[in-house]
Amino acid sequence: MQGRIDRPLRNARLAGVLLLGLLLLTGCATTPRLAESTSQTLPRQAWVEDVPFHAQREYQCGPAALAMTLNHAGVDVPMETLIPQVFIPGREGSVQPEMLATVRRHGRIPFVLNDSFDALLTEIATGHPVVVLQNLSLPAWPMWHYAVAIGYDLDARELMLHSGEEAKRIESFRRFDATWARSDRWAFVALRPGELPSGIGEQRALQAIAAFEQVQGAEATLPAWVAFVERFPHSGMGYFALGNARHATGDLEGASEAFRSAVAQRDDLGVAWLNLGLTLQAQGNIGEARQALERAVALPGHWQAHATAALERLSSGD
């Protein structure tokens, strides 16, 4: 009997040490500082309305967070449908790539945010709920948890989250950031094609939209590329991607216009010159098509062989 008691007591002492460690870690954490420009432009309080709450079941915070975010983004999908799509029983949770892949399968674009408190609060102020990944335990014994950030109060320095079994949970910035920092401040928003996060960078946005296009195709992605070049008008790769999407949907005039913009921004983008030449040829503009293909042939890259063959076909009248 004594032996049966000793082991739980040892476990209880261990749990006490872990709890003390957590309290010490939280106590030593500092309140995150916002950039001065962010602090001056953000509203003092903000919250995202109409974010539904789904209480998580055991180890199923991932499906719950996805259901809340997708429902708010206009996708009518129950949590029960999402569980087998993202929940990995052997890991007792959901991994980040599967979370993002599931968002894409449901027709929304997941944008991973910059790892900063500024980016998090800016998206909330814009009206986007943010899925955040926290480690609620020590780094050596992680307890990963997904929650959805839906509001903040700068004066009280508090964040509001749908988390676990608790809707509109209030946490101090300091306490939240202590757990969020252990995931390298990983967070994402799920947006309709054509919407972009407020502070996202060009390369991060480009990668997110391209990954969505691989799953949903050019037609579904077209609004996203239009929004992208409006946000980043000097992106040659953005106009190139827009041209490809327009071409895939049969808009040759729009495609050639986008490819022209691509090479205007990036004169060394040989693949854009190639696609411009092929599109102009399909439109019957042989003179300009030849010039574009000649430019593609002159630029080193994997497209040269294709460009050379296309130019030879054009010259021979095929």
Phi and psi restraints in degrees (value plus and minus 20) as a CYANA .aco file:
   2 GLN   PHI     -80.6   -40.6
   2 GLN   PSI     -59.8   -19.8
   3 GLY   PHI     -83.6   -43.6
   3 GLY   PSI     -54.8   -14.8
   4 ARG   PHI     -88.2   -48.2
   4 ARG   PSI     -47.6    -7.6
   5 ILE   PHI    -101.6   -61.6
   5 ILE   PSI     -56.1   -16.1
   6 ASP   PHI     -79.7   -39.7
   6 ASP   PSI     -62.3   -22.3
   7 ARG   PHI     -85.5   -45.5
   7 ARG   PSI     -67.3   -27.3
   8 PRO   PHI     -78.8   -38.8
   8 PRO   PSI     -55.7   -15.7
   9 LEU   PHI     -84.2   -44.2
   9 LEU   PSI     -60.8   -20.8
  10 ARG   PHI     -83.2   -43.2
  10 ARG   PSI     -61.2   -21.2
  11 ASN   PHI     -84.0   -44.0
  11 ASN   PSI     -59.5   -19.5
  12 ALA   PHI     -84.0   -44.0
  12 ALA   PSI     -60.1   -20.1
  13 ARG   PHI     -84.2   -44.2
  13 ARG   PSI     -60.5   -20.5
  14 LEU   PHI     -82.9   -42.9
  14 LEU   PSI     -64.5   -24.5
  15 ALA   PHI     -80.1   -40.1
  15 ALA   PSI     -58.4   -18.4
  16 GLY   PHI     -83.7   -43.7
  16 GLY   PSI     -59.6   -19.6
  17 VAL   PHI     -84.3   -44.3
  17 VAL   PSI     -63.7   -23.7
  18 LEU   PHI     -82.7   -42.7
  18 LEU   PSI     -63.4   -23.4
  19 LEU   PHI     -82.1   -42.1
  19 LEU   PSI     -63.1   -23.1
  20 LEU   PHI     -81.1   -41.1
  20 LEU   PSI     -61.1   -21.1
  21 GLY   PHI     -81.4   -41.4
  21 GLY   PSI     -62.4   -22.4
  22 LEU   PHI     -83.2   -43.2
  22 LEU   PSI     -63.2   -23.2
  23 LEU   PHI     -83.9   -43.9
  23 LEU   PSI     -59.5   -19.5
  24 LEU   PHI     -85.7   -45.7
  24 LEU   PSI     -62.5   -22.5
  25 LEU   PHI     -82.9   -42.9
  25 LEU   PSI     -64.6   -24.6
  26 THR   PHI     -84.5   -44.5
  26 THR   PSI     -58.5   -18.5
  27 GLY   PHI     -86.2   -46.2
  27 GLY   PSI     -53.1   -13.1
  28 CYS   PHI    -102.8   -62.8
  28 CYS   PSI     -34.5     5.5
  29 ALA   PHI     -86.9   -46.9
  29 ALA   PSI     125.8   165.8
  30 THR   PHI    -121.0   -81.0
  30 THR   PSI     133.2   173.2
  31 THR   PHI     -88.5   -48.5
  31 THR   PSI     109.3   149.3
  32 PRO   PHI     -83.7   -43.7
  32 PRO   PSI     121.9   161.9
  33 ARG   PHI    -120.4   -80.4
  33 ARG   PSI     116.6   156.6
  34 LEU   PHI    -110.6   -70.6
  34 LEU   PSI     129.8   169.8
  35 ALA   PHI     -81.1   -41.1
  35 ALA   PSI     128.1   168.1
  36 GLU   PHI     -79.2   -39.2
  36 GLU   PSI     -60.0   -20.0
  37 SER   PHI     -83.3   -43.3
  37 SER   PSI     -58.6   -18.6
  38 THR   PHI     -87.9   -47.9
  38 THR   PSI     -64.9   -24.9
  39 SER   PHI     -80.7   -40.7
  39 SER   PSI     -54.2   -14.2
  40 GLN   PHI     -98.7   -58.7
  40 GLN   PSI     -48.2    -8.2
  41 THR   PHI    -117.8   -77.8
  41 THR   PSI     -43.7    -3.7
  42 LEU   PHI     -92.7   -52.7
  42 LEU   PSI     124.2   164.2
  43 PRO   PHI     -84.4   -44.4
  43 PRO   PSI     131.6   171.6
  44 ARG   PHI     -86.5   -46.5
  44 ARG   PSI     -52.6   -12.6
  45 GLN   PHI    -153.1  -113.1
  45 GLN   PSI     126.0   166.0
  46 ALA   PHI    -176.0  -136.0
  46 ALA   PSI     128.6   168.6
  47 TRP   PHI    -172.0  -132.0
  47 TRP   PSI     131.2   171.2
  48 VAL   PHI    -113.5   -73.5
  48 VAL   PSI     100.0   140.0
  49 GLU   PHI    -100.1   -60.1
  49 GLU   PSI     138.3   178.3
  50 ASP   PHI      40.9    80.9
  50 ASP   PSI      12.3    52.3
  51 VAL   PHI    -109.2   -69.2
  51 VAL   PSI      91.6   131.6
  52 PRO   PHI     -86.0   -46.0
  52 PRO   PSI     134.4   174.4
  53 PHE   PHI    -129.3   -89.3
  53 PHE   PSI     110.5   150.5
  54 HIS   PHI    -142.4  -102.4
  54 HIS   PSI      94.5   134.5
  55 ALA   PHI     -88.6   -48.6
  55 ALA   PSI     115.4   155.4
  56 GLN   PHI     -95.9   -55.9
  56 GLN   PSI     131.5   171.5
  57 ARG   PHI    -114.1   -74.1
  57 ARG   PSI     159.7   199.7
  58 GLU   PHI     -76.2   -36.2
  58 GLU   PSI     105.1   145.1
  59 TYR   PHI      41.5    81.5
  59 TYR   PSI      -6.3    33.7
  60 GLN   PHI    -136.2   -96.2
  60 GLN   PSI      22.3    62.3
  61 CYS   PHI     -90.0   -50.0
  61 CYS   PSI     -47.8    -7.8
  62 GLY   PHI     -83.0   -43.0
  62 GLY   PSI     -76.1   -36.1
  63 PRO   PHI     -77.9   -37.9
  63 PRO   PSI     -57.8   -17.8
  64 ALA   PHI     -83.9   -43.9
  64 ALA   PSI     -65.6   -25.6
  65 ALA   PHI     -83.3   -43.3
  65 ALA   PSI     -60.8   -20.8
  66 LEU   PHI     -84.4   -44.4
  66 LEU   PSI     -63.7   -23.7
  67 ALA   PHI     -79.8   -39.8
  67 ALA   PSI     -63.3   -23.3
  68 MET   PHI     -82.6   -42.6
  68 MET   PSI     -64.9   -24.9
  69 THR   PHI     -90.9   -50.9
  69 THR   PSI     -65.7   -25.7
  70 LEU   PHI     -87.0   -47.0
  70 LEU   PSI     -60.6   -20.6
  71 ASN   PHI     -78.8   -38.8
  71 ASN   PSI     -63.3   -23.3
  72 HIS   PHI     -84.3   -44.3
  72 HIS   PSI     -51.3   -11.3
  73 ALA   PHI    -104.8   -64.8
  73 ALA   PSI     -10.9    29.1
  74 GLY   PHI      73.1   113.1
  74 GLY   PSI     -10.2    29.8
  75 VAL   PHI    -118.6   -78.6
  75 VAL   PSI      97.8   137.8
  76 ASP   PHI    -108.3   -68.3
  76 ASP   PSI      63.3   103.3
  77 VAL   PHI    -151.4  -111.4
  77 VAL   PSI     107.5   147.5
  78 PRO   PHI     -98.2   -58.2
  78 PRO   PSI     137.2   177.2
  79 MET   PHI     -79.6   -39.6
  79 MET   PSI     -54.8   -14.8
  80 GLU   PHI     -80.5   -40.5
  80 GLU   PSI     -52.8   -12.8
  81 THR   PHI     -90.9   -50.9
  81 THR   PSI     -52.9   -12.9
  82 LEU   PHI    -100.2   -60.2
  82 LEU   PSI     -45.3    -5.3
  83 ILE   PHI     -74.8   -34.8
  83 ILE   PSI     -72.5   -32.5
  84 PRO   PHI     -90.5   -50.5
  84 PRO   PSI     -34.5     5.5
  85 GLN   PHI    -101.8   -61.8
  85 GLN   PSI     -47.9    -7.9
  86 VAL   PHI    -146.4  -106.4
  86 VAL   PSI     -41.1    -1.1
  87 PHE   PHI    -101.5   -61.5
  87 PHE   PSI     106.9   146.9
  88 ILE   PHI    -130.8   -90.8
  88 ILE   PSI      83.4   123.4
  89 PRO   PHI     -75.9   -35.9
  89 PRO   PSI     -59.0   -19.0
  90 GLY   PHI     -83.4   -43.4
  90 GLY   PSI     -45.8    -5.8
  91 ARG   PHI    -122.6   -82.6
  91 ARG   PSI     -24.3    15.7
  92 GLU   PHI      32.9    72.9
  92 GLU   PSI      25.9    65.9
  93 GLY   PHI     155.2   195.2
  93 GLY   PSI    -186.1  -146.1
  94 SER   PHI    -144.5  -104.5
  94 SER   PSI     115.5   155.5
  95 VAL   PHI    -113.3   -73.3
  95 VAL   PSI     135.8   175.8
  96 GLN   PHI     -79.6   -39.6
  96 GLN   PSI     -65.9   -25.9
  97 PRO   PHI     -78.6   -38.6
  97 PRO   PSI     -57.4   -17.4
  98 GLU   PHI     -89.7   -49.7
  98 GLU   PSI     -54.2   -14.2
  99 MET   PHI     -81.1   -41.1
  99 MET   PSI     -67.2   -27.2
 100 LEU   PHI     -87.6   -47.6
 100 LEU   PSI     -61.1   -21.1
 101 ALA   PHI     -83.1   -43.1
 101 ALA   PSI     -58.4   -18.4
 102 THR   PHI     -86.5   -46.5
 102 THR   PSI     -58.3   -18.3
 103 VAL   PHI     -79.3   -39.3
 103 VAL   PSI     -64.3   -24.3
 104 ARG   PHI     -83.6   -43.6
 104 ARG   PSI     -61.9   -21.9
 105 ARG   PHI     -81.1   -41.1
 105 ARG   PSI     -45.3    -5.3
 106 HIS   PHI    -117.5   -77.5
 106 HIS   PSI      -3.1    36.9
 107 GLY   PHI      61.8   101.8
 107 GLY   PSI      -2.0    38.0
 108 ARG   PHI    -142.6  -102.6
 108 ARG   PSI     135.1   175.1
 109 ILE   PHI    -120.0   -80.0
 109 ILE   PSI     100.2   140.2
 110 PRO   PHI    -105.8   -65.8
 110 PRO   PSI     103.2   143.2
 111 PHE   PHI    -129.6   -89.6
 111 PHE   PSI      94.9   134.9
 112 VAL   PHI     -95.4   -55.4
 112 VAL   PSI     108.3   148.3
 113 LEU   PHI    -103.0   -63.0
 113 LEU   PSI     142.0   182.0
 114 ASN   PHI     -81.0   -41.0
 114 ASN   PSI     125.2   165.2
 115 ASP   PHI    -100.6   -60.6
 115 ASP   PSI      48.8    88.8
 116 SER   PHI    -166.8  -126.8
 116 SER   PSI     133.6   173.6
 117 PHE   PHI     -85.7   -45.7
 117 PHE   PSI     -52.4   -12.4
 118 ASP   PHI     -78.0   -38.0
 118 ASP   PSI     -67.8   -27.8
 119 ALA   PHI     -83.5   -43.5
 119 ALA   PSI     -60.7   -20.7
 120 LEU   PHI     -80.9   -40.9
 120 LEU   PSI     -72.5   -32.5
 121 LEU   PHI     -89.3   -49.3
 121 LEU   PSI     -53.0   -13.0
 122 THR   PHI     -82.8   -42.8
 122 THR   PSI     -60.8   -20.8
 123 GLU   PHI     -87.6   -47.6
 123 GLU   PSI     -59.3   -19.3
 124 ILE   PHI     -81.6   -41.6
 124 ILE   PSI     -64.3   -24.3
 125 ALA   PHI     -83.9   -43.9
 125 ALA   PSI     -49.6    -9.6
 126 THR   PHI     -94.6   -54.6
 126 THR   PSI     -40.3    -0.3
 127 GLY   PHI      87.3   127.3
 127 GLY   PSI      -1.1    38.9
 128 HIS   PHI    -129.9   -89.9
 128 HIS   PSI      99.6   139.6
 129 PRO   PHI     -86.0   -46.0
 129 PRO   PSI     125.4   165.4
 130 VAL   PHI    -140.6  -100.6
 130 VAL   PSI     103.5   143.5
 131 VAL   PHI     -99.4   -59.4
 131 VAL   PSI     105.6   145.6
 132 VAL   PHI    -140.4  -100.4
 132 VAL   PSI     128.0   168.0
 133 LEU   PHI    -129.8   -89.8
 133 LEU   PSI     103.9   143.9
 134 GLN   PHI    -137.9   -97.9
 134 GLN   PSI     134.9   174.9
 135 ASN   PHI    -132.5   -92.5
 135 ASN   PSI      87.1   127.1
 136 LEU   PHI    -103.1   -63.1
 136 LEU   PSI     -17.7    22.3
 137 SER   PHI    -144.3  -104.3
 137 SER   PSI    -180.3  -140.3
 138 LEU   PHI    -100.7   -60.7
 138 LEU   PSI     134.2   174.2
 139 PRO   PHI     -75.2   -35.2
 139 PRO   PSI     -54.9   -14.9
 140 ALA   PHI     -94.7   -54.7
 140 ALA   PSI     -44.1    -4.1
 141 TRP   PHI    -149.4  -109.4
 141 TRP   PSI      50.9    90.9
 142 PRO   PHI     -84.5   -44.5
 142 PRO   PSI     125.4   165.4
 143 MET   PHI    -148.8  -108.8
 143 MET   PSI      68.6   108.6
 144 TRP   PHI     -93.4   -53.4
 144 TRP   PSI     124.0   164.0
 145 HIS   PHI    -170.9  -130.9
 145 HIS   PSI     110.5   150.5
 146 TYR   PHI    -118.2   -78.2
 146 TYR   PSI     117.3   157.3
 147 ALA   PHI    -157.7  -117.7
 147 ALA   PSI     151.7   191.7
 148 VAL   PHI    -142.4  -102.4
 148 VAL   PSI      95.7   135.7
 149 ALA   PHI    -101.0   -61.0
 149 ALA   PSI     106.5   146.5
 150 ILE   PHI    -147.2  -107.2
 150 ILE   PSI     -25.0    15.0
 151 GLY   PHI    -188.6  -148.6
 151 GLY   PSI     147.7   187.7
 152 TYR   PHI    -175.4  -135.4
 152 TYR   PSI     142.6   182.6
 153 ASP   PHI    -157.3  -117.3
 153 ASP   PSI      88.1   128.1
 154 LEU   PHI     -87.3   -47.3
 154 LEU   PSI     -55.6   -15.6
 155 ASP   PHI     -89.2   -49.2
 155 ASP   PSI     -61.7   -21.7
 156 ALA   PHI    -103.4   -63.4
 156 ALA   PSI     -31.8     8.2
 157 ARG   PHI      35.7    75.7
 157 ARG   PSI      33.8    73.8
 158 GLU   PHI    -151.1  -111.1
 158 GLU   PSI     129.7   169.7
 159 LEU   PHI    -136.5   -96.5
 159 LEU   PSI     124.0   164.0
 160 MET   PHI    -129.9   -89.9
 160 MET   PSI     112.7   152.7
 161 LEU   PHI    -156.3  -116.3
 161 LEU   PSI     127.3   167.3
 162 HIS   PHI    -106.6   -66.6
 162 HIS   PSI      97.3   137.3
 163 SER   PHI    -166.7  -126.7
 163 SER   PSI     106.1   146.1
 164 GLY   PHI      42.2    82.2
 164 GLY   PSI    -140.4  -100.4
 165 GLU   PHI    -123.2   -83.2
 165 GLU   PSI      -6.2    33.8
 166 GLU   PHI    -143.1  -103.1
 166 GLU   PSI      99.2   139.2
 167 ALA   PHI    -103.3   -63.3
 167 ALA   PSI     124.6   164.6
 168 LYS   PHI      33.3    73.3
 168 LYS   PSI      24.4    64.4
 169 ARG   PHI     -88.1   -48.1
 169 ARG   PSI     117.2   157.2
 170 ILE   PHI    -125.0   -85.0
 170 ILE   PSI     106.5   146.5
 171 GLU   PHI    -150.2  -110.2
 171 GLU   PSI     125.3   165.3
 172 SER   PHI     -87.6   -47.6
 172 SER   PSI     131.4   171.4
 173 PHE   PHI     -73.5   -33.5
 173 PHE   PSI     -62.5   -22.5
 174 ARG   PHI     -84.4   -44.4
 174 ARG   PSI     -67.1   -27.1
 175 ARG   PHI     -85.7   -45.7
 175 ARG   PSI     -63.8   -23.8
 176 PHE   PHI     -83.0   -43.0
 176 PHE   PSI     -66.8   -26.8
 177 ASP   PHI     -85.1   -45.1
 177 ASP   PSI     -49.1    -9.1
 178 ALA   PHI     -81.4   -41.4
 178 ALA   PSI     -56.8   -16.8
 179 THR   PHI    -105.7   -65.7
 179 THR   PSI     -53.3   -13.3
 180 TRP   PHI     -90.9   -50.9
 180 TRP   PSI     -57.4   -17.4
 181 ALA   PHI     -80.4   -40.4
 181 ALA   PSI     -48.0    -8.0
 182 ARG   PHI     -92.4   -52.4
 182 ARG   PSI     -30.7     9.3
 183 SER   PHI    -123.5   -83.5
 183 SER   PSI      -4.0    36.0
 184 ASP   PHI      41.1    81.1
 184 ASP   PSI       9.7    49.7
 185 ARG   PHI      36.1    76.1
 185 ARG   PSI      30.1    70.1
 186 TRP   PHI    -100.6   -60.6
 186 TRP   PSI     111.3   151.3
 187 ALA   PHI    -179.0  -139.0
 187 ALA   PSI     135.2   175.2
 188 PHE   PHI    -169.7  -129.7
 188 PHE   PSI     139.8   179.8
 189 VAL   PHI    -137.8   -97.8
 189 VAL   PSI     132.4   172.4
 190 ALA   PHI    -135.2   -95.2
 190 ALA   PSI      92.9   132.9
 191 LEU   PHI    -142.2  -102.2
 191 LEU   PSI     135.9   175.9
 192 ARG   PHI     -87.7   -47.7
 192 ARG   PSI     127.6   167.6
 193 PRO   PHI     -77.5   -37.5
 193 PRO   PSI     107.3   147.3
 194 GLY   PHI      90.7   130.7
 194 GLY   PSI     -34.1     5.9
 195 GLU   PHI    -125.2   -85.2
 195 GLU   PSI     124.0   164.0
 196 LEU   PHI    -149.6  -109.6
 196 LEU   PSI     127.1   167.1
 197 PRO   PHI     -82.0   -42.0
 197 PRO   PSI     132.2   172.2
 198 SER   PHI     -82.7   -42.7
 198 SER   PSI     -66.5   -26.5
 199 GLY   PHI    -129.1   -89.1
 199 GLY   PSI      -2.2    37.8
 200 ILE   PHI     -92.8   -52.8
 200 ILE   PSI     126.8   166.8
 201 GLY   PHI    -103.6   -63.6
 201 GLY   PSI     144.5   184.5
 202 GLU   PHI     -80.1   -40.1
 202 GLU   PSI     -70.2   -30.2
 203 GLN   PHI     -87.5   -47.5
 203 GLN   PSI     -60.5   -20.5
 204 ARG   PHI     -84.1   -44.1
 204 ARG   PSI     -61.7   -21.7
 205 ALA   PHI     -87.3   -47.3
 205 ALA   PSI     -61.0   -21.0
 206 LEU   PHI     -79.2   -39.2
 206 LEU   PSI     -65.8   -25.8
 207 GLN   PHI     -85.2   -45.2
 207 GLN   PSI     -59.6   -19.6
 208 ALA   PHI     -85.4   -45.4
 208 ALA   PSI     -63.1   -23.1
 209 ILE   PHI     -90.4   -50.4
 209 ILE   PSI     -60.1   -20.1
 210 ALA   PHI     -82.0   -42.0
 210 ALA   PSI     -60.4   -20.4
 211 ALA   PHI     -85.0   -45.0
 211 ALA   PSI     -57.6   -17.6
 212 PHE   PHI     -85.2   -45.2
 212 PHE   PSI     -61.6   -21.6
 213 GLU   PHI     -82.3   -42.3
 213 GLU   PSI     -54.7   -14.7
 214 GLN   PHI     -82.0   -42.0
 214 GLN   PSI     -48.4    -8.4
 215 VAL   PHI    -112.2   -72.2
 215 VAL   PSI     -64.6   -24.6
 216 GLN   PHI    -122.4   -82.4
 216 GLN   PSI     -33.5     6.5
 217 GLY   PHI      71.1   111.1
 217 GLY   PSI     152.0   192.0
 218 ALA   PHI     -88.6   -48.6
 218 ALA   PSI     -62.7   -22.7
 219 GLU   PHI     -82.1   -42.1
 219 GLU   PSI     -64.8   -24.8
 220 ALA   PHI     -87.0   -47.0
 220 ALA   PSI     -47.5    -7.5
 221 THR   PHI    -110.3   -70.3
 221 THR   PSI     -36.0     4.0
 222 LEU   PHI     -71.5   -31.5
 222 LEU   PSI     -65.7   -25.7
 223 PRO   PHI     -79.8   -39.8
 223 PRO   PSI     -50.9   -10.9
 224 ALA   PHI     -88.6   -48.6
 224 ALA   PSI     -60.6   -20.6
 225 TRP   PHI     -88.6   -48.6
 225 TRP   PSI     -55.6   -15.6
 226 VAL   PHI     -81.9   -41.9
 226 VAL   PSI     -66.1   -26.1
 227 ALA   PHI     -83.8   -43.8
 227 ALA   PSI     -56.0   -16.0
 228 PHE   PHI     -82.7   -42.7
 228 PHE   PSI     -68.8   -28.8
 229 VAL   PHI     -91.3   -51.3
 229 VAL   PSI     -44.2    -4.2
 230 GLU   PHI     -88.3   -48.3
 230 GLU   PSI     -58.3   -18.3
 231 ARG   PHI     -96.3   -56.3
 231 ARG   PSI     -58.5   -18.5
 232 PHE   PHI    -143.9  -103.9
 232 PHE   PSI      54.6    94.6
 233 PRO   PHI     -89.4   -49.4
 233 PRO   PSI     -28.3    11.7
 234 HIS   PHI    -125.1   -85.1
 234 HIS   PSI      -4.7    35.3
 235 SER   PHI    -110.0   -70.0
 235 SER   PSI      85.9   125.9
 236 GLY   PHI     -81.7   -41.7
 236 GLY   PSI     -60.5   -20.5
 237 MET   PHI     -86.4   -46.4
 237 MET   PSI     -52.5   -12.5
 238 GLY   PHI     -85.2   -45.2
 238 GLY   PSI     -65.7   -25.7
 239 TYR   PHI     -86.8   -46.8
 239 TYR   PSI     -54.8   -14.8
 240 PHE   PHI     -81.5   -41.5
 240 PHE   PSI     -66.3   -26.3
 241 ALA   PHI     -84.3   -44.3
 241 ALA   PSI     -59.4   -19.4
 242 LEU   PHI     -82.7   -42.7
 242 LEU   PSI     -62.1   -22.1
 243 GLY   PHI     -81.1   -41.1
 243 GLY   PSI     -62.1   -22.1
 244 ASN   PHI     -83.1   -43.1
 244 ASN   PSI     -62.2   -22.2
 245 ALA   PHI     -86.1   -46.1
 245 ALA   PSI     -62.3   -22.3
 246 ARG   PHI     -84.7   -44.7
 246 ARG   PSI     -60.2   -20.2
 247 HIS   PHI     -83.5   -43.5
 247 HIS   PSI     -61.5   -21.5
 248 ALA   PHI     -85.2   -45.2
 248 ALA   PSI     -45.9    -5.9
 249 THR   PHI    -116.1   -76.1
 249 THR   PSI     -12.5    27.5
 250 GLY   PHI      69.8   109.8
 250 GLY   PSI     -14.1    25.9
 251 ASP   PHI    -112.3   -72.3
 251 ASP   PSI      62.4   102.4
 252 LEU   PHI     -89.0   -49.0
 252 LEU   PSI     -58.0   -18.0
 253 GLU   PHI     -84.2   -44.2
 253 GLU   PSI     -65.2   -25.2
 254 GLY   PHI     -85.1   -45.1
 254 GLY   PSI     -54.6   -14.6
 255 ALA   PHI     -86.1   -46.1
 255 ALA   PSI     -66.7   -26.7
 256 SER   PHI     -83.8   -43.8
 256 SER   PSI     -56.5   -16.5
 257 GLU   PHI     -82.6   -42.6
 257 GLU   PSI     -63.0   -23.0
 258 ALA   PHI     -87.3   -47.3
 258 ALA   PSI     -61.4   -21.4
 259 PHE   PHI     -84.8   -44.8
 259 PHE   PSI     -56.3   -16.3
 260 ARG   PHI     -81.3   -41.3
 260 ARG   PSI     -61.8   -21.8
 261 SER   PHI     -85.9   -45.9
 261 SER   PSI     -55.2   -15.2
 262 ALA   PHI     -82.8   -42.8
 262 ALA   PSI     -67.8   -27.8
 263 VAL   PHI     -95.5   -55.5
 263 VAL   PSI     -42.5    -2.5
 264 ALA   PHI     -87.0   -47.0
 264 ALA   PSI     -54.2   -14.2
 265 GLN   PHI    -104.4   -64.4
 265 GLN   PSI     -54.5   -14.5
 266 ARG   PHI    -152.8  -112.8
 266 ARG   PSI      68.4   108.4
 267 ASP   PHI     -84.1   -44.1
 267 ASP   PSI     -39.0     1.0
 268 ASP   PHI    -114.6   -74.6
 268 ASP   PSI     -11.2    28.8
 269 LEU   PHI    -106.0   -66.0
 269 LEU   PSI      64.4   104.4
 270 GLY   PHI     -79.5   -39.5
 270 GLY   PSI     -57.0   -17.0
 271 VAL   PHI     -87.0   -47.0
 271 VAL   PSI     -49.7    -9.7
 272 ALA   PHI     -91.7   -51.7
 272 ALA   PSI     -58.0   -18.0
 273 TRP   PHI     -82.2   -42.2
 273 TRP   PSI     -60.9   -20.9
 274 LEU   PHI     -80.8   -40.8
 274 LEU   PSI     -70.8   -30.8
 275 ASN   PHI     -87.0   -47.0
 275 ASN   PSI     -52.7   -12.7
 276 LEU   PHI     -83.0   -43.0
 276 LEU   PSI     -65.5   -25.5
 277 GLY   PHI     -81.4   -41.4
 277 GLY   PSI     -63.9   -23.9
 278 LEU   PHI     -85.4   -45.4
 278 LEU   PSI     -58.2   -18.2
 279 THR   PHI     -90.0   -50.0
 279 THR   PSI     -62.9   -22.9
 280 LEU   PHI     -83.0   -43.0
 280 LEU   PSI     -57.5   -17.5
 281 GLN   PHI     -83.0   -43.0
 281 GLN   PSI     -62.2   -22.2
 282 ALA   PHI     -84.7   -44.7
 282 ALA   PSI     -46.5    -6.5
 283 GLN   PHI    -105.9   -65.9
 283 GLN   PSI     -25.2    14.8
 284 GLY   PHI      67.9   107.9
 284 GLY   PSI     -10.8    29.2
 285 ASN   PHI    -112.0   -72.0
 285 ASN   PSI      58.5    98.5
 286 ILE   PHI     -89.8   -49.8
 286 ILE   PSI     -59.7   -19.7
 287 GLY   PHI     -81.6   -41.6
 287 GLY   PSI     -71.3   -31.3
 288 GLU   PHI     -88.0   -48.0
 288 GLU   PSI     -52.3   -12.3
 289 ALA   PHI     -82.5   -42.5
 289 ALA   PSI     -62.6   -22.6
 290 ARG   PHI     -82.9   -42.9
 290 ARG   PSI     -62.7   -22.7
 291 GLN   PHI     -82.3   -42.3
 291 GLN   PSI     -61.8   -21.8
 292 ALA   PHI     -86.1   -46.1
 292 ALA   PSI     -62.6   -22.6
 293 LEU   PHI     -87.3   -47.3
 293 LEU   PSI     -57.1   -17.1
 294 GLU   PHI     -83.2   -43.2
 294 GLU   PSI     -58.0   -18.0
 295 ARG   PHI     -86.2   -46.2
 295 ARG   PSI     -59.8   -19.8
 296 ALA   PHI     -83.7   -43.7
 296 ALA   PSI     -60.4   -20.4
 297 VAL   PHI     -84.1   -44.1
 297 VAL   PSI     -53.3   -13.3
 298 ALA   PHI     -96.8   -56.8
 298 ALA   PSI     -36.5     3.5
 299 LEU   PHI    -116.9   -76.9
 299 LEU   PSI     109.9   149.9
 300 PRO   PHI     -88.9   -48.9
 300 PRO   PSI     121.7   161.7
 301 GLY   PHI     138.1   178.1
 301 GLY   PSI     153.2   193.2
 302 HIS   PHI     -87.6   -47.6
 302 HIS   PSI     -34.6     5.4
 303 TRP   PHI    -102.6   -62.6
 303 TRP   PSI     -28.7    11.3
 304 GLN   PHI     -80.7   -40.7
 304 GLN   PSI     -63.0   -23.0
 305 ALA   PHI     -82.7   -42.7
 305 ALA   PSI     -62.6   -22.6
 306 HIS   PHI     -84.7   -44.7
 306 HIS   PSI     -62.3   -22.3
 307 ALA   PHI     -85.2   -45.2
 307 ALA   PSI     -60.5   -20.5
 308 THR   PHI     -82.3   -42.3
 308 THR   PSI     -64.8   -24.8
 309 ALA   PHI     -84.4   -44.4
 309 ALA   PSI     -60.2   -20.2
 310 ALA   PHI     -86.2   -46.2
 310 ALA   PSI     -58.4   -18.4
 311 LEU   PHI     -87.8   -47.8
 311 LEU   PSI     -58.8   -18.8
 312 GLU   PHI     -85.0   -45.0
 312 GLU   PSI     -60.5   -20.5
 313 ARG   PHI     -84.2   -44.2
 313 ARG   PSI     -60.7   -20.7
 314 LEU   PHI     -84.3   -44.3
 314 LEU   PSI     -62.1   -22.1
 315 SER   PHI     -87.8   -47.8
 315 SER   PSI     -52.3   -12.3
 316 SER   PHI    -105.5   -65.5
 316 SER   PSI     -26.5    13.5
 317 GLY   PHI      64.8   104.8
 317 GLY   PSI      -9.7    30.3
